[in-house]
Amino acid sequence: MGTLTKVGTAGTLTKVVTVGTISNQVNVKINDRKFVEVSETVTEIPTGAGVYGTVIDTSKYEATTWYIDRLSSSVGQTVNVQLAVAPTHSAKYAIVGGAATVIGGTAQVITNDYYMHYTKVKCWTPSRTATVQIWFNGMY
């Protein structure tokens, strides 16, 4: 995959030594992580089939989370949410883990159990239309 090198001194570079070749994946811990937040309102969620939220390119994030809350106009209505993933933006999206039911005045948080290039949230309601606010947080 690459070559691991060792620097002899800090400051002025005086010597670079080849230690060996990396043959497997190397995990590196990085400090000062950054977050990206995307927010949207999904309105008029119909009963039955439901609707999808905005597609997010999740391939660049190490960790992803979706926070879903019903808006006050939808209080009392149950809203089901679940994540869907796909390898390309225009491919058929597969419904995967990361499911929740938003009941009453509670918000729910879901995370992705399966990682593909693109992810979006599917929202549906069993009885009448509803509106939710979705926040996506990605850490990289």
Secondary structure, DSSP 8 states (H G I E B T S, - for coil): -EEEEEESSSSS---EEEEEEE-S------SS--EEEEEEEEEEE-BTT-EE---EEGGG-SEEEEEEEE-GGGTT--EEEEEEEESSTTS--EEEEEEEEE-TT--EEEE-SS--SEEEEEEEBSSS-EEEEEEEEEE-
